[in-house]
Amino acid sequence: MSKKGVSGIIATILLVMITIALAGTAYVYFSGMVSGRTAKTISLLEVDCNSASIMAVISNDGTATITPANDIEVYVDGAKDSSISFSSSTLTSHNSTSITGIDLGVVVGGTYTVLIKSPGNVEKRDVSC
């Protein structure tokens, strides 16, 4: 009876090559995903209601400078608010800015869901007026 199979050396070389290929693929995938997602990431520090408008404070937790007028979108109960204003025109890494003029028919005594979207993430908070 004759036994045939792959020798131990060939099997080891194949396993090492497969491992290197998988590690390389994972590195390429995750390096692009992580740097793209963390470059312009915000956190919502505060949401408050005064009279008939909502004020929010956001912080740039990413590594790139954010231009709020271009990079930030604000939604109140699912409707986009384009009448907002920012306290600064650029938001460098690890700094904060306030967003004012969020109104979209805000009525005192109501509860609203404020959603702020950046290129890297979305922050959502409920606020009672």
C-alpha positions as CSV (number, residue, x, y, z in Angstrom):
1,M,0.0,0.0,0.0
2,S,1.4,3.4,-1.0
3,K,0.6,6.5,0.9
4,K,0.5,9.8,-0.9
5,G,0.1,13.3,0.5
6,V,1.6,16.8,0.8
7,S,4.9,16.8,2.6
8,G,5.3,18.7,5.9
9,I,7.5,21.3,4.4
10,I,5.1,22.2,1.6
11,A,2.2,22.3,4.0
12,T,4.1,24.7,6.3
13,I,5.0,27.0,3.4
14,L,1.3,27.0,2.2
15,L,0.0,27.9,5.7
16,V,2.6,30.7,6.2
17,M,1.6,32.1,2.7
18,I,-2.1,32.0,3.5
19,T,-1.5,33.7,6.9
20,I,0.5,36.5,5.3
21,A,-2.1,37.0,2.6
22,L,-4.9,37.2,5.2
23,A,-2.9,39.6,7.5
24,G,-2.2,41.9,4.5
25,T,-5.8,42.0,3.4
26,A,-7.0,42.8,6.9
27,Y,-4.4,45.6,7.3
28,V,-5.4,47.2,4.0
29,Y,-9.1,47.0,4.9
30,F,-8.8,48.3,8.4
31,S,-6.3,51.0,7.8
32,G,-8.5,52.7,5.3
33,M,-11.6,52.2,7.3
34,V,-10.2,53.5,10.6
35,S,-8.5,56.6,9.3
36,G,-11.5,57.6,7.2
37,R,-14.0,57.2,10.1
38,T,-12.0,59.0,12.7
39,A,-10.7,62.0,10.7
40,K,-13.9,64.1,11.2
41,T,-15.7,62.7,14.2
42,I,-17.8,64.9,16.6
43,S,-19.4,64.5,20.0
44,L,-22.5,66.3,21.1
45,L,-21.6,67.9,24.4
46,E,-24.7,69.8,25.2
47,V,-28.2,70.4,23.8
48,D,-30.4,73.1,25.4
49,C,-33.7,74.8,24.6
50,N,-34.1,78.5,25.1
51,S,-37.4,80.2,24.0
52,A,-38.3,78.9,20.6
53,S,-34.9,77.6,19.5
54,I,-32.4,74.9,20.3
55,M,-28.7,75.5,21.0
56,A,-26.1,72.7,20.8
57,V,-22.4,72.4,21.6
58,I,-20.3,70.0,19.5
59,S,-16.6,69.0,19.9
60,N,-14.3,67.8,17.2
61,D,-12.9,64.5,18.4
62,G,-11.3,63.6,15.1
63,T,-7.9,64.3,13.7
64,A,-8.9,66.6,10.8
65,T,-10.2,70.2,10.9
66,I,-14.0,70.4,10.3
67,T,-15.7,73.2,8.4
68,P,-19.1,73.2,10.2
69,A,-20.9,75.0,7.4
70,N,-19.9,72.2,4.9
71,D,-19.4,69.1,7.1
72,I,-22.2,69.3,9.7
73,E,-25.9,68.7,9.1
74,V,-28.5,69.2,11.8
75,Y,-31.9,67.5,11.9
76,V,-34.8,68.1,14.3
77,D,-37.3,65.3,14.4
78,G,-36.0,64.1,11.0
79,A,-36.3,67.4,9.2
80,K,-33.1,69.1,8.0
81,D,-32.5,72.6,9.4
82,S,-30.5,74.8,7.1
83,S,-31.0,78.1,9.0
84,I,-28.4,77.3,11.7
85,S,-25.3,79.3,12.5
86,F,-22.0,78.3,14.0
87,S,-19.8,80.3,16.5
88,S,-16.7,79.5,14.4
89,S,-16.0,78.9,10.8
90,T,-13.5,76.1,11.4
91,L,-13.3,73.6,14.1
92,T,-9.8,72.2,14.8
93,S,-9.2,68.9,16.5
94,H,-10.2,68.7,20.1
95,N,-12.0,72.0,20.2
96,S,-15.7,72.8,20.4
97,T,-18.2,75.2,18.9
98,S,-21.8,76.1,19.5
99,I,-24.7,75.8,17.0
100,T,-27.5,78.3,17.3
101,G,-30.7,79.0,15.4
102,I,-32.0,75.5,15.4
103,D,-35.7,76.1,15.3
104,L,-37.9,74.2,12.7
105,G,-41.1,75.1,14.5
106,V,-39.9,74.4,18.1
107,V,-42.6,75.1,20.6
108,V,-42.1,75.5,24.3
109,G,-43.4,72.5,26.1
110,G,-42.4,70.0,23.4
111,T,-39.8,67.3,23.3
112,Y,-37.6,67.1,20.2
113,T,-34.9,64.7,18.8
114,V,-31.8,66.6,17.6
115,L,-29.5,64.6,15.2
116,I,-26.2,66.1,14.2
117,K,-24.3,64.4,11.4
118,S,-20.6,64.7,10.6
119,P,-18.6,62.8,7.9
120,G,-17.4,60.4,10.6
121,N,-20.4,59.8,12.8
122,V,-23.9,60.8,13.9
123,E,-24.9,62.1,17.4
124,K,-28.5,62.1,18.6
125,R,-30.0,63.6,21.7
126,D,-33.5,64.4,22.9
127,V,-34.3,67.8,24.3
128,S,-37.3,69.2,26.1
129,C,-38.3,72.8,25.7
